[in-house]
Amino acid sequence: MRISRYGSADSACLCCAAIQRSPHEDWRKRFTPTCIRFSMLRGVRNHLFLMTALLLGAAGAQTVDLRLLETTDLHTNALGYDYYQDKPTGEFGLEYTATLVQNARKEKRNTMLFDNGDLIQGNPLGDYVARVNPLAAGQRHPIHAAMAVLGYDAGNLGNHEFNYGLPFLENVLKGAPMPYVSANVYLEDGDGNPDNDKNAFTPYLIQRKLVYDTTGRPYYINVGILGLLPPQIMQWDKSNLEGKVTTRDMVETARKFVPQMKAQGADIVVAIAHSGISADYQPGQENAAAELTKVPGLNVVLSGHSHQEFPGPVYKSIPGADITKGTINGKPVVMAGFWGNDLGIVDLKLNFDRKTQQWTVQDGTAAIRPIWDKTAKKNLVTPDPRIAAAVKAAHEGTLAYVRGKVADLTAPINSYWALVQDDPSVQLVSNAQTAYVKAALSSTQYKDLPVLSAAAPFKAGGRSGVSYYTDIPAGTLAIKNVADLYVYPNTVQAVVVTGAQLKEWLERSAGQFKQIDPSKTEPQALVDEAFPTYNFDVIDGVTYEIDVTQPSRYTSQGQVANAAAARIKNLQYQGQPIDPAARFVVATNNYRASGGGSFPGLNGTNIVLQAPDETREALVKYFNEQKTVNPTADGNWKLTPIPGATLLYVSSPNAQKFLPAGAQLLRTREDGFAEYTIKF
C-alpha cells in the first residue's frame, strides 16, 4: 500500500499492476518509480492519468527534445562589474547570462542547466569571501546564492575550486544549491595501490528527468552526469592537495564510469568536462574534450577551462569538428566562453526504440549565445535583477574592501605593451617578490645566493578579451589595483636553479613569439595567440635579449620542438655572461614552482621557500613600505632588433595613448582589438 500526499489510500493501483505483469522488463523498471512519485505529488487521479499516458506512449513512437544549458568559468562574476576598474560593465556577468537561460527555457519545454566549474575564484569578490570575510560554516557562497535563483541541475568542479584549499571548498559545497560531480579526483590513502582508491567527490549522478514528447505525453528519462577536471591540479595546487588527494586521466576515468552509468540505467550520458579542446591527445592531458567524444556510450561533452567558444572558428581545424552543427566526431560539444559572456546550448532529439526498449540520441547540435555584441559594443539582453539582489551584501563588502588605500602612485600603470617590452606592471610584481624572498631567506643557507624574480603579464588581452588589460591611473593605489596587477591567489615561493636552467626557463617563455622572417617587409604577426600570457615569464635581476628570428625551442605546451634553437641572447648577471653552473634563487609563485606551465627544471623538487603569504599580500606590504610608488621598468630585456622588418602586434585601442618608439596604430578590428605595427 502507498499513501499519497493527500492521505488517500492507493491500495489498488491498476496501472502499476498492469506494468508489473508486462513481459517487458524495461517497462517495469522504467515506469513503476514514476507511478510512485506521481502518486505522492498529485494524488490518485493524476497518477492514473499519467500512467495511462505512459502506457499509450510506450505503444507508439516517442520523440523527446531535450535542451542542455551550460555556464562555465564564471570565476565569481555574478555581476557585470569590473572590480579592478571599479565600474559596471555589460561584457560579462551571470546577471546577463541568467536572462539568456530564461529565454532558452521558454523556447523548449525540456531543459537542464549545468555549471562547468572555475566558479569560486577569479575576481575580488571571490577573494573577499575566501580571505577577507570568510564564509561561516554552512553559509552559502554568494555565487551559489545567485545560481540558486536559476535552479541548476548539477555542477562540476574546475581546477580553480582548489585555490583556497580543501577545507574551504568543502564548506562551499555544503551550501551549494545543486549537487556536484567530479570523477577523477581520488583520496590519497598512501598505500600505492590505485585499485582501492576512493573518489574524493561524487563521481557521477543519474538524475530522473520528467520530460514531454513532441505530442505532450510525459516520460521519465535517466540522465547520467559525469564530472571531470584537469589532473594537473596536483601541480597547480600542490601545496593544497599533496598527500590529500590524487588525480587520474580524464578519458581513462570516463571509460571506467560510463559503462557503470549505463548499467545503472542511464539513458544518456553527459560529461561535464572542465577541459579544453585539443587536436592531439596524450594520457593525462589537460585539454581532452575532443578525445572524450570517442568514449563509447558518452553522448554529450560540456567543455570549458580554455575560455574559448565552441562551436567557433578557433576550432575549425580540429579533426572531426563540425563548427556549423557544433559536434566533434558526431557528438554535440559546447564551450560557453568565460565569466558568463556566453550561454552554451545543446539540443538533443531522443527517440525511444520499442525493440530495444531504450532511448537513443537521434540527433544533436550545439551553439553558444553571447550577452554582448562585440561590434556594436552593446548588450544583447538586460540583466536579471534577482542576481544582483542575491549578492548585494557580498558585492557591497567587496567594494569597501577593494577601495582601501595602499599607497600613492606617481604615474599610471598599464599592460598594453607588456608582451613586447619591459613593463612597469610586471616590474612592480618582481620588485615585491624579490624584497619578500630576500627577507625570508636572510638567515638561511641560501642568503648569499643572488635573488632573481620571475613574473608574467597576467592581464594582456588574448583569449580573455579586449578589456582584459591593467590600466591604473596615477593617484591613489588601492587594493583593487593590487588585485589588478596580480589576479590570482598564488602564494610566494622560491626555487634554486643553475645558470643553464635559468636560460631554459627563458627559452620556454620566449615561445610566446612567432618566428619572424627578417627578409620579409610586409607586417608579420609577432605574438602567438595560443600561448597564454601568464606563461610569458620575465626574469628580473638579469639582462637578456630575445631573438625572434630564431625558431622557438619549446611548443606552447612546453615540449621540446627544436632542440638546437636558441632565442635567448646575451644573458648576463651584473654585466657578465652567466656561468651555466652558477646558482640563483628565483622568486616565483606556487603555480610555477610546482610545475605549472610545464617549464623545464620546475617540478617542485627545487623549492627552497614555501611562504604562507599570497603574492598580493607581498605586494601590499611592499607598497605600504614604499608609501609612494613610482612605476618604472628597468629595461632588463628586449627584443633583438630586426632591421627592415615590420612586426604586427595586437592590443587594446587604448594602447595608442602609450605608443612606444617605432609603433603606430594600423586599424581597429571588428572584435574590438587594435592592430599596431612596430619597427626597430
N, C-alpha and C positions, 0 to 999 in steps of 0.2 A: 504493500500500500504506500502511495505517495500522497503528501498533503500539499496543496497549492498554497500560495502566499495568502490567499483569501480564506484559508481554513477549510475549504471544501474537500471532502474525501474523493480521491480519484482512484478507486479500487478496481475499476473495470475499464481500463484503457484499451479500447478495441483496436486503435491504430498500432499501439505498441505490440499487442498480441499478434496482430497480422504480420508485423515486420519480423517478430521473433520466430514466427512459423515459416518465414520466407526461406526458400532454398538458397538465396543469395547471401552468403556470409557477410559480404561487404556492406549490404544494406543494414544488417543487424548491428554492425559496428558503427556505421556512419550515422544512422538516424535515431537510435534509441536515446543517446545523450541529448539530442535535440528535443525529443519529447519531454524528457525530464526537465530540461532548462526552461522550456516554454510553459510547462505546467506550473512551474514556480513563478514565472514572470507574468503570465497573462490569464491564468485560470483555465478551467477545463474547456470552455467554449473556444477560445483562441487556440488552445492546444490541439483540439480536434481539427480546427480549420487548417492549421499549419501542416499537420501530419497528412491530411488529405492532399494538400498541395504538393507535399514532398513525394507522396506515393504516385500521384499523377505525373509529376515531373520526372520521376525515375523511369516512367514508361515511355517518355518521349525524348526528343532531342533537347539538350540543355546547353546553352551558351551563356557564359558569365563574363562581363567586362570588369576587370579589377584594375584599379589605378593605385600605384605605389608612389608616394611622395617622399623626397629626401631633402634634408638640410645637412650641411657638413661644414666643418671647420669654422664654426661660429665664433670661436675664440672670445666668448663672453660679450660679444657685440649684440646685446639685446636691443640697444637703441642705435639710431643713426646719429651717433655723437662721436666726434673726434676729440678724445680727451687730451691728446697731445697738443692740438691747436686750440682746445677749449672752445669748440663751436659745433653747432649741429651740421650734419651732412646728410644728403639723401642717397649717397652712393652705396651704403651698406646698412645693415641692421635688421634684426629679426622682426622689429615692428613693421617693416615693409614686407618682408617675406611672408609674414602672417597673413597679410591681405591676399597674396598670391595663393596661399594654402586654402583660404576660404573660397576664393574664386574657383580653384581647381576642384574643390569638393562639390561645388554647385553644378559642375559640368558632368560629374559621374556619381552614380548612386553608391558604388562600392569603392571605398578608398581606405588606404592605410598610410600612416605617417611615421617616418623613421628619422633618427638623427645619427650621423656617422662620426661623432667624436671630435676631439680637439675643441672641447666645449668650455672648460672651466678656466682656461688660461689664455692670455693673449692681449689684454689691454689693462689699464689701471683699475678698472672695476674688479677684474679677476684678482689682482694683487691686493686690493683693498679688503676683499672678502677673505683672502687666504692669509694675509700678513698683518694688515693694519687693524682691522676689526674682525678677527677670525670668527667663523661660524661656531655657534654654540652647538653642543651635542644635540642632534636631532633637528637642528634648524635647517630649513630649506634654502638652498643656494638661490640667489636672485635669478640666475639664468634659468634654473628649473622652475622658479615661480612664474616666469614668463612663458615657459613651454607648457606649463600646466593649463594655461588658457587654451591651448590649441589641441590638447588631447593626443599626445604622441602614443603610438602603439609600442615602440621599443627604441632603445638607444644602444649604440656601440661605443666602446672605449677607443680613444685615439692615443697617440704617443704623448701628447702634452697633458693628458689626465694625470700623469705620474710626476709632473714637475714639482708639485708641492709635497710629495711623499705619500706613502700608502695610508697612513692614519687619516690624513685629510681627505683623500679620495674615498676611503671607507665611510667617513662621516657624510660626505656629499651624496654618496649613493643611497644611504639610508633615507634621505629626504627626497629622493628622486620621484617624480610623478609617473614614471613609466619603468618597466623592467629593463635591465641591461644584460647584454651578452658580450662575451669575449672568450674565444675558444682556445687560443694558442698561448695563453699565459698560465703557467703551472706553478704550484707551490714548490719551493726548493726544500726537499727533505734530506738532502745531504748524503743519500746512500749510493749515488752514482748509477742507479737503475731507473731509466726513464719509463719502464713498463708499469711501474706502480705509482707514478706521479699523479697527483690530483689537481684538477683545474682550480685555479685561484678564483675564478668567477664562473657564473653560469655560462656554459659554452654555447648553448642554443635553447631556443624556445619553440614550441609548436602551439601556435595560437589558433583557436577555433573561431573562425570569422563567419558571421552571418552575412550572406550575400544574396542578391536577387538576380535572376537571369534576365535576359532581354525581353521576356514576356511578363516580368514582375513576380515570378514564382521564387520563394525563398529556399535557400540551401545553406548548409554549413560546409566550409572549405577549411582544411587544416593547412595553415601557412607556417612553414618552418623558417626560422630566423637564426642565422649563424653569424657570430661576430668574430672579426679578425683584425689584427693590427700588426705593424712592422715589428719583427723580432729585434730590431736594432734598439728598442727601448733599453735593453740591457747595457748598451754602450752610452746612450744619450742621457740616461738617468741612473748611471751605475751606483752613485753614492746613495740613492734612494732604494735601489732594488737588489743590489748584490747580496747574496746569501738569504734572500727572502723569496724571490720568485725566479723563474727561468722561462724561456720562450721557445717556441717551435716554429718551423716554417709554415707559412700560411696555406700553401697549396697542399702540403702533406696533411695539415690539420683538416682541411676541407675534405680531402679524400677519406679521412678517417671517420668524420662525423656525418657526412651527407648520407651514406648508406644506413647509419643508425637512425637518422631522422626519417628516412623513407620507411624503414621497417617499423617505426613507431607511428606511422600513419600520416606523415606529411604529404600533402597533395602536391604542393610546390615548395621549392626551397629557395630562399633569398639570402644571399651572402651580403652582409653589411661589412664591407672591407675598407678599413681606413688605410688605403693603399692606392698609389698612383698607377698609371698605365704606361707600360714599357714594351718596346718591340721585342726585347730579348728577355730570357728568364734563366736564372740560376737559383738553385735551392738556397733559401734564406734571404732572398731578395726583398728589398724594401718596397718596390713597386711591382706588384704581382697580379693586378686586377685582370689583365688580359689573359694570363695563364689560368686564372680561376675559371674562366669561361669554358675551359676544356675539361673540367671536372664533371664526370657523368652524374646526372641527377640534379645538378645545380642549375636553376632556371634563370636567375637574375643576379647581377652584381651591381650593388650600390657602391660606388668608388668615392675616393676623397684624398686627403693628405697633400696632394700636389698643388692645390689652389689653382687648378685649371678647370676647363669646361669640356665635358664630353656629353653629347656629341659636339665636336668643334673642329676647325681646320688644323689645330695643333696636332691632332692625332690622325690626320688623313693618310699617313704612311704606315700606320700600324697594321701588320699583317692580319687579315680577316676583318678589319674595321669597315663598317658602313656608316659614315657620318651623316648620311641623309636619314637613314632609318634609326640610327642610334644603337647599333648592335656590334658586337665583336664575336666572330665565329658563330654568328647566327643567334646569339643570346643578347637580350637587352642589357645595356650598361649605361649608367649615368654618373656624372661627377658634377656636383652643383656648386662650383666655384668656391667662394670663401666669404666669411663674415656676413652671410645672409644676402649676398648680392644676387644670387640665383636660387631658384627652386628647381630641383630635379623631379622629373615626371617620367614614370614608366607605365605604359598602358599594356595590359595583358588581355588576351582573348582566350578564355578557358572553355574547353569542351569536356563533357562527361561521356566517356566511352562505355556504352552499355555492355559490350562484350568483355572488356577487361575490368569493368566496374571501377574505373579510375578517371580522375581529372587529368587532362593533358593541356599543355600550353600550345594552342594552335598558332598564335602569332604574338609578337611583342615588339613594341617600339619605345624609344626613349627620346626625351627632349629636355631642354632647360628653358626656364623663363626668367628673364632679368628684371630687376627692380628699377634699373637706371638706363636711360638712353645715353650712350656714350657720345653720340654725335651731337644730339641736341642739348646734351648736358641738363637733363631734367628727369624727374621721377616718372615712372610709368604707372605707379599705384600710390595711393595715400596710405599713411601708416595706420595700423590698428591701435587705437588708443588704449586698449586693455593691456598691451605690453608695457607701455610707459607707466601705467598705474601699478603694475605688478612689481616693478623695480624702482619705484620712486625713492624710497628711503635709501637704498644702496647707491643709487645714482647721486643723490644729494651728498651722501657721505663721501663718495669718491671725488666729487668736485671740491669739497672742502679740503680733502687730502692733497689733491694734485696742485692746488693753488698755493700751497705753502712755500714760502721763500727759502731758497738755499744760499744764494749769493747774488752779487751784481755782475752783469755781463756787459763788457765794454763794446762789443761788436756782434753782429749777427752770426749765427752758425747755420749752415745748410749742408746737405749731402748731394746736391745736384751733380757735382763733378767728382764725387769721391771714387769713382771707378777708373779715372784716368789721371789723377794727380793726388799727391799727398794732401790730406783734407783735415781741417780742424775738428770735424765731428768724430773722426777716428782718433786723431791725436789726443784729444782730451781723455778719451777712454783709456788709451795706452798710458798716459801720464798718471792717471789714478791707479791703474793696475800696478804700474811699476812702483809707485810710492807704497802701496799696500804690501806688496810682496817683499820689498826691501826691509820694511819694518818687521814683517812676520818672520823673516829668515835671519834677522840681525844677530841672533845668539845661537845659530845652528852651524853645522858643519859646512853649509853652503853660503855662509855670509861673505866669503871673499870672491865668489864667482860673479861675473858680470850678469846683471839682471836686464833682460830684454822684455818686450811686451808684444803680444800678438792680438790684434783687434781687427774687426771687419766692419764694413759699412752695411749695417742691417737694413736700413731703410733707403733703398736706392732704386725704387720703381720696380721694374721687372714684372713678374707674374702677379704681384700684389697691386698693380695699377699705378696710374699717373699721379695720384695723390700721395703715394707712399714714399715720401721723402722727409727728411728732417729739415725744418725751416723755423728757426728760433730767432726772434728779433732781439736786438740789443735792449738792455734794461734789466728787468728782474729775471733771474734764473730760478725757476720754481721746480717742484717735484715733477710736474708734468713734463718739463723739459728734460729732466734726467731720464725719465721713462722713455722719452722720445729718442734720446741718444742711445739707450740700451733697453730694447723692448722685451728681452727675455729674462726670466727669473733665475739665470745661471748663478752659480757661486764661483768665487775666485779660487783658482788652482794654479799651480806652477809645476813645470816639468824641467828636467835636466836633459839637454841634448848636446850632441857634438856639433862641431862646425859643419861636418858633412851632412848630418841630419837637418841642421838649420837650412842648408841650401835646398835639400829635398822638400822641406816644408814650403819654401818659397816657390819651388818649381810646381808643386801641386796647386798653390794659389794662383800662379800665373796661367793656369789652364782656363781662367776666366776669359782670356782673349783669343780671338780667332787669329789664324796666321795671315799676315799681310804680305802681299807680293810687292816688293819695292819697285818693280819695273812698270807697274800699272799707274796711270794718272787719274783714272776715274775713282770716285769715292768708294772705299771698302769698309764694310761693317767691322767694327773693332771688337765689340763685346759679344760673347756667346750667350745668348739669352737663356739657354738651357742650363747655364751654370748659376747656381744660387749665390746671390751676393754675400750671404753670410759665410760662404766658404772662401771668399777673397780676403785672406788674412794679410794685413800689413804688419810687418815686424819692425818695431821701433827699437832704436839703440844700435842699429847697424845701418849702413848705406848700401844701396844696390840699384841696378837698372834692370828693366825687363825688355828684352829684345823680341818683339812680336813678329819679326820676320822669320823667326825660327818656329818649327812645329812645337806643339805642347808635348811635354814628356808624359803627361797623365791625361786620361779621359776625364769627363765631368763626374764620373763615378769613382775616380781615384785609382784606376787601374793603369799600369804602365802601358803606354801606347807606342812611344818612340824612345827606347832606352838610351839612345845616343844623343837625343836632343837636349839642348841647354838654353833656356831663355834668360836665366839669371846671370847677369854680368857684373863685374867689379864689386863683388860682395866684400865689404870691409867693416872692420871694427876699429874705431878710433884711428881711422885713416890708414890702416894696414890690412892687407889681404888676410882673410880668416883662415887659420890653420884647421884643416879638416878634423884634427884630433882635439882641438880646443873644446872646453866645456862651458856651457852657458845655462843659466836659469831663464826660462821664458814664462812670463806671467800670461795666463790664459783663463779659460773657464772650464767647468766640469764637462761640458759637452765635448769640447775639442780634446782635452787631456785624456778622456776615456775612449777616444777613437771616433767621435762624431765627425762625419765628413770624410772618413777613410783617408786620413793623412798619414804618409809614411813615417814610421817611428813613433807614432802616438797610438798606444793601445791600452793605456792605464798602468803599464809596468814601470814607467819612469816618473811617476808623480812624486814630488817632494813636498808639496803643500796642498792640503785639502781644507780650505778655510770654511768656517761656518757661515760667513757673511756672503750675501749676494753681491754681485758686481755693482749693482745700483747703490747698495749701501756704501761700498767703497768710493763710488763717485760722489755721493752726498758728503761723506766725510772729507774727501779731498777738496771739494768746492767750499765747504764750510771753513776749512783751514785757510783757503785762498782768500776768502771774503770777496775779492774782486777777480773775476775771471777774464783774461784776455785770450780769446780763442785764435791761436795761430798754429800753423803746421810748420814743422822744421825742415820739410822738403828732403827727407832721408831716402826717398825712392822716386824714380821717374821712368817713363818710357824712353827707350833709346831712340833718338831722333832718326827719322826716315826721310831724307831729303827728297822732295818731289812727290811724295805720297800724300794723299788726302784721306783722312780717316773719318768714318761716319759713326757718330755717337748719338744714342737715343736717351733723352732725359725729359724733364718737365718743361713746359713752356716758360715756367718761372725761372729756369736756369739762365735765360738770356740776361737777367739782371746781374748775373755774376760771371759773365763771359771771361774765360782765361785768354791769355795771349794766343793768337792764331786760330781762335774758334769763332764761328759765326752761325747764325740760325739759317737753316736751309728751308724747312717747311714744318707745319703742324699737321699731323696725321688725323684721320677720322677717329682713331681710338683715343685721341686726346694727347698722346705723346708728341714731342717735338724732335725733329732730327737736326743735328748740328754737324758741321764739318770742322775738322781740326787739321791744321798744317803746322809742322815744326821740323 
